[in-house]
Amino acid sequence: MVTNSEAAHTSGRADTGHGPGRNRPPTVSLCIPAYQAERHLQTTLDSVLAQTFTDLEIVIVDNNSSDGTREILEKLHDNRIRIIRNKTTVPMVDNFNLAIRESRGRYVKLICADDTIEPDCIATQVAVLEADDNVALVSVRTDFIDDEGALLRPARGLRGIVGRNSGRTVVRRIVRSGSNPIGPPVAGMFRRVDFDRCGGFRGELLFPMELDLWSRLVRKGDFFGVPRTLASFRIGSESTTALTSARSQLAQQLEFTSRLVHDPEWQVPLSDRILGRINAYDMQMRRSLLFALSALRASRRRRALGSEKGRERPG
């Protein structure tokens, strides 16, 4: 069946389970924006389809990919999956918002098309949101992996914000850390109603885009950090972050932090501001090293593969 998305002028094949037995909205929407995603998309989908929590839908928005993304999606046969295809390639922030706008679940999780989640990730996060209506955002720890899925850094995130915390506590931790202690998109889960109320993703500062969303969500309620590693974030050598210069990343992080500092709602003390600025430079260096390591590993694998192919050629 074919569906149209008016907001983004998209069309696509969709088998959503909206027929018999699927008339009510699912509890959870897993939203996967995809662009040129053929390399890792199947791995991401396998992790999503392996969830122990089954009352969910999977909304995939193909952002007019020209690689093998379409072929991978055409092979999917699961009535929980909806596929939307953009007629033209839209900016990343628009594709993220479109994926969530098309969702029907009470709770939403956005998963980039090269990240993965553990089988009990969704069940764990849903349990937190179901238990307390005053929690607006729940996050888990995340492994950082390279292009091939090898571990770069384990169990990242949630330093100082494990368990339930107020929005002000979380924002102070963001400022003080000079980074993103909550985690990448794959780490979080939130209520669809809160996403709509706070305006969704904003692309003015692309690098801290998810952190900007997290900071607005915690205006709507408390934060809960689950001290378990239930997701993996891929440090891809050709990802948007990898292709953004370190200077630009740092400038955007500092600008975002400045906006939090000058927001009277958060009342960030001077000590946090000073420490945060120092930490921002340190964290940028660490981040650059991680992406450099991922790129180095990818280069070594390409050379090794090239050598193997060379040896296989007949003399």
Secondary structure, DSSP 8 states (H G I E B T S, - for coil): -EEEETTTTEEEEB--S-STT--S--SEEEEEEESS-TTTHHHHHHHHHT-S--SEEEEEEE-S--SSHHHHHHT---TTEEEEEESS---HHHHHHHHHHT---SEEEE--TT-EE-TTHHHHHHHHHHH-TTEEEEEEEEEEE-TTS-EEEEEE--TT--EEE-HHHHHHHHHHHTS-SS--GGGEEEEHHHHHHHT----SSSTTHHHHHHHHHTTSSEEEEEEEEEEEEE--TTSTTTTS-HHHHHHHHHHHHHHHHT-TTT---HHHHHHHHHHHHHHHHHHHHHHHHHHHHHHHHHHHHHHHHHHHS--
